[in-house]
Amino acid sequence: MVSKRLSREAGHRRKFLAIIDDTPECERAVAYASKRAQSTGGVVVMLYVIEPDDFQHWLGVEKIMREEANATARSALDVQAGKVRQKVGIEPELVIREGKRADEIHKLIEEDQDIAILVLAAGAGKEGPGPLVASIAGKGAAFPIPVTVVPQNLSDEDIESLA
């Protein structure tokens, strides 16, 4: 069970959580979340999760790999944040976590009681919609807050009219 959301109380703003990764559909989720935040006076939170499975090496190699993963995460967040600033003129919150993606999403939602909507984008390729979207479809709502799934093929104009 998730703690009570505070986004409607005085001094709080509704936050839209978008997950940043290297998938092409990620950009659509950010575009939708940022437009919704702009139109509702909310905030965009962008989360990049570094999977720890890649760090099972000797200590020196592990440290270098962790630093490289953090640099990749910062770079990906900076690129998406720049697009949000340019397109909708709001400053997003940037979060980097290390762990299993679904676990870290749950933890962040629990820690930040202003996060009210999780925005994911569904891939349009033959590989399927993507692991996070598949997890909510296959496990009966894996996340404790409403999830908005944005089709990858929505244009900026489509998002503008929907958000």
N, C-alpha and C positions, 0 to 999 in steps of 0.2 A: 504494500500500500504506500502511496506517495503522500508526503506531507501536504498540508493545505497550501494552495497557491496564493500568493499575496499580490499578484499583479493588478488586482482591481482595488486594492486598498490605498489610502492616501500616502503619497510619498513613494509609490511603487509604479513601475511601468511594465507592461506586458513584454516579455522577451520571446523572440522566435529563434529557436536553436537550429542551425544548419551544420551538417557534418562536412568537413573539408577532407577530400582525399584526391587521388589521382584519376578518378573516373571522369569521363566527359560530361556525365549528367550532373555532377556536383555543382557546376556553374548555374544550372537551371534552378536548383534548390536555393542557392544564394540569391539569385535574382528575385525569386518569388518571396523569400523571407524578408529581404531588404525592402521590397516594394510594400509588403504588408506592414512592416514596421513603420515605414514612412507614412503610409495612409492612416495608421491608427495611433501615431505618436508613440510607437514602441521602440524596442531595441533589438538589434540582431546580435546574437552570440554565435561565433563560429568556433567549432571544436575540431581540432586535429588530434587523432589518437595514433600514437606510435605503438605498433604491436611489439611486445617484448620478445617474441619467439626468435627474432633475428639476432639476439644478443647472447647466444649460448656459446661464447668463445673464451679464449684466454683473456685475462683481465685487461691487458693493454689493447687488444683488438676490440674488446667489448666497449671500452671507453671511446675509442675512435669511432666505432660504428654508432654509438649513442649520440655523440656530438654531430655526426653527419646526419643522423635521423632528425635531430633537433633543428639543424640548419635547413633541412628539407621542409620540415613542418613550418618553421618561421617564414620561409620563402613562399610556400603555398598560401599561408594565411595572409601574408603581405600582398600578394597578387590579388586575392579575392577582396581583401579590405580596400585596396585601391580602387577596384571596380565599384564597390559599394559607395565609397566617398564620391567618386566621379558621377555615378549615375543618379544617386538619390540624396547625396549630400548629408549622410549621417555617419557617425563614427561607430563602427562595430566593436564589440568586445571580443578579444581573441584569447583562446584557451588551448593549451597543449597539455595532453595527458599521455601517460604511458600505461598500457594494459590492454586488456581485451576490449574491443570497441564497444560492444553492447554493455558491458559492465561499467565502463567509463561514462557512457551516456547516462545510464541510470544514476550513477554517483553524482554527476553534475546536476541532473534534474533535482535530485534530493537536496543537494547543497544550495542551489540557487532557486528559491521559492518563487521568483518572478518568471521563471521559464514556464510558459503556458502552452506552447505549441512546438512540436518537433517537425521540421520540414525536411523531407527526403525527396530525392528525385529518382524516378524509375528509368532504368536504361531501356533503350529501344532496340537493342541488338538481340541476336538469337541466343545469347548467353543467359538471357532472362533479365529481370528487373534490377538485379543487384542483391547482394547478401543482406543488407539491412531491410530492404523492402520485402524480400522473401521471408525474413524472420518474422515480420509482423503479420504476414499473410499465413504463414505456416504454423505459428504458435498461438494464435488467438490473441492478438494485441500484446506484443512483448514489452511495450513501453507504457508507463503509467500516466501519460498525458495524451491528449489528442495528437494524431499524426496526420499531417497533410502530405500527400504523395503527388509530386509534380511530374507530369510526363516530360521526358527528355526533349521531345520534339516541339514543345511550346516556344514560340518566338517571344522576343521582348514585347512586341505589341500585344500578343495574347496574354502575357503575364500582366502587363499594364492594365488591361481591361478586366482581368479576373481578381487581381489583388486589391 
